[in-house]
Amino acid sequence: MKKVVTKMMQIEDKDMRAEYDFKAGVRGKHYRKMQAGYSTTVHKADGTTVVKNVMPKEGTVVLEPDIQPYFPDSESVNRALRCLIPLLAKENGSKPEKR
């Protein structure tokens, strides 16, 4: 029986080397740690070292991996949240403040 080559397999063959194997990869493995911030260390050729601390910008919202397919961009997230605001206002018995 002849092996069927799908379009995805063709793309993977072009873009990824054969020795790369992500079968045991875990999506979102470092998610919680990244929320707390992280640092990168660069060792330069002249022997110096540069450490850069990176913190998420204030107001940054990170979606869980299972939600991301439903909200591909900021516009779709904002649209969904605007639909929820009136429901939250009814539940609380008050009007939300406008910015």
Contacts in CASP RR format, 6 or more apart in sequence:
PFRMAT RR
TARGET T0000
AUTHOR 0000-0000-0000
METHOD contacts of the structure
MODEL  1
MKKVVTKMMQIEDKDMRAEYDFKAGVRGKHYRKMQAGYSTTVHKADGTTV
VKNVMPKEGTVVLEPDIQPYFPDSESVNRALRCLIPLLAKENGSKPEKR
27 65 0 8 1.000
28 65 0 8 1.000
31 62 0 8 1.000
31 64 0 8 1.000
31 65 0 8 1.000
34 56 0 8 1.000
34 62 0 8 1.000
35 56 0 8 1.000
35 62 0 8 1.000
37 53 0 8 1.000
37 54 0 8 1.000
37 55 0 8 1.000
37 56 0 8 1.000
38 53 0 8 1.000
38 54 0 8 1.000
39 51 0 8 1.000
39 52 0 8 1.000
39 53 0 8 1.000
39 54 0 8 1.000
40 51 0 8 1.000
40 52 0 8 1.000
40 54 0 8 1.000
41 49 0 8 1.000
41 50 0 8 1.000
41 51 0 8 1.000
41 52 0 8 1.000
42 49 0 8 1.000
42 50 0 8 1.000
42 51 0 8 1.000
42 52 0 8 1.000
43 49 0 8 1.000
44 50 0 8 1.000
56 62 0 8 1.000
61 77 0 8 1.000
63 71 0 8 1.000
63 77 0 8 1.000
70 76 0 8 1.000
71 77 0 8 1.000
71 80 0 8 1.000
85 96 0 8 1.000
88 96 0 8 1.000
89 95 0 8 1.000
89 96 0 8 1.000
END
